[in-house]
Amino acid sequence: MNQRYDLVVDDPKGFLRIQCKTGRLKNGVIEFRTCSTRSNTRSAMARDYAGEIDLFAVYCPENDGVYLVPSEEAPRRGMYLRVDESRNRQNKRVRWAKDYELPA
C-alpha cells in the first residue's frame, strides 16, 4: 500500500506521520517543497500533503541541520526557514530555522 509519508514515529500521544524533505540553503534561507510533483508528457500536477502527514523532517546538507516542521504550519507549495537576519531587518511573519531545529 502506498502512503504519502516516509516514516512513522510512535509518540506517547499516538503515531506521527513524517514526510522527509531536503532543504537548500541560499541567501540565508533554507527552502524546501511542501508538495509532491507528478508529471507526464502533457502536464505536471502538484499535490500537497494536507491531512496526510503530521510533520516535515527537513535535512539541509549545507549546514547539516535537521528541522521538524508541523504540517499545519507549512504553506501548500513551499516553505522558507530563515537562518540569517534579513538585510532590511524584517522580523514580522518570519519563520526562523532555529525554532524548528532538532537538537544534535
C-alpha positions, 0 to 999 in steps of 0.5 A: 500500500502506498502512503504519502509519508516516509516514516512513522514515529510512535509518540506517547500521544499516538503515531506521527506521520513524517514526510522527509524533505531536503532543504537548500540553503541560499541567501540565508534561507533554507527552502524546501517543497511542501508538495509532491510533483507528478508529471507526464508528457502533457502536464505536471500536477502538484499535490500537497500533503494536507491531512496526510502527514503530521510533520516535515523532517527537513535535512539541509546538507549545507549546514547539516541541520535537521528541522521538524516542521508541523504540517499545519504550519507549512504553506501548500507549495513551499516553505522558507526557514530563515537562518540569517537576519534579513538585510532590511531587518524584517522580523514580522511573519518570519519563520526562523530555522532555529525554532524548528531545529532538532537538537544534535 
